[in-house]
Structure formats: C-alpha cells, structure tokens
Amino acid sequence: MNRRAIISAAEGGVAVRLKAVPGAKRNEIAGVLGDRLKVRVSAPPEGGKANKAICVLLAKTLGLKLRDVEIVSGQTNPEKVARLTGLDEATARQKLL
C-alpha cells in the first residue's frame, strides 16, 4: 500500500483519492482501504447527497471552507477524487492519515 498515492499535489491544492460508503450509521473518515481513503457518510447515494456530505466532512476535518472542497471525479461512483484548495500536501496527509 502506498499512502503517497492517496494524497497528491494538484493544481491549487491537493487531490485525495476516496472510497465512499454512503448510507453508513455516521459520518467518519474510516482509514485507508488499499490506495484510497475510506469515507463513510450517512447520506444516501442519490441526488448528490453523499457527495455533498463527503465535502462537508472533509471541510470540517481539515478546517476548510466548504467551497474549498469539491469532488472532481467519480460523482456517481464509490471511487472518487476530491480536490482540496488552499491546503498543502503535508497538512492534508497529517490530518487525514
């Protein structure tokens, strides 16, 4: 497992590879699963609700504004990539891993 592959530098911030688990009991970052960060959210996977909940959880965990977190790929897939703006790779790694 390469933890470096999970969080990488991206234009204007960092990219985080995620494995989303919608419909969970609570919202939480559940650790590393293979080459992705496993994120559980209680929101259902319909109408973008789970993606929104993931963005809110990441923003809260990292101390970012919601507008600084976006899902850039995998909108309808459990395997997603989020872009975090205004954050460096080392800080993201420290707070998420």
Rosetta blueprint (number, residue, H / E / L):
1 M L
2 N L
3 R H
4 R H
5 A H
6 I H
7 I E
8 S E
9 A E
10 A E
11 E L
12 G L
13 G E
14 V E
15 A E
16 V E
17 R E
18 L E
19 K E
20 A E
21 V E
22 P L
23 G L
24 A L
25 K L
26 R L
27 N L
28 E E
29 I E
30 A E
31 G E
32 V E
33 L E
34 G L
35 D L
36 R E
37 L E
38 K E
39 V E
40 R E
41 V L
42 S L
43 A L
44 P L
45 P L
46 E L
47 G L
48 G L
49 K H
50 A H
51 N H
52 K H
53 A H
54 I H
55 C H
56 V H
57 L H
58 L H
59 A H
60 K H
61 T H
62 L H
63 G L
64 L L
65 K L
66 L H
67 R H
68 D H
69 V E
70 E E
71 I E
72 V E
73 S E
74 G L
75 Q L
76 T L
77 N L
78 P L
79 E E
80 K E
81 V E
82 A E
83 R E
84 L E
85 T E
86 G L
87 L L
88 D L
89 E H
90 A H
91 T H
92 A H
93 R H
94 Q H
95 K H
96 L H
97 L L
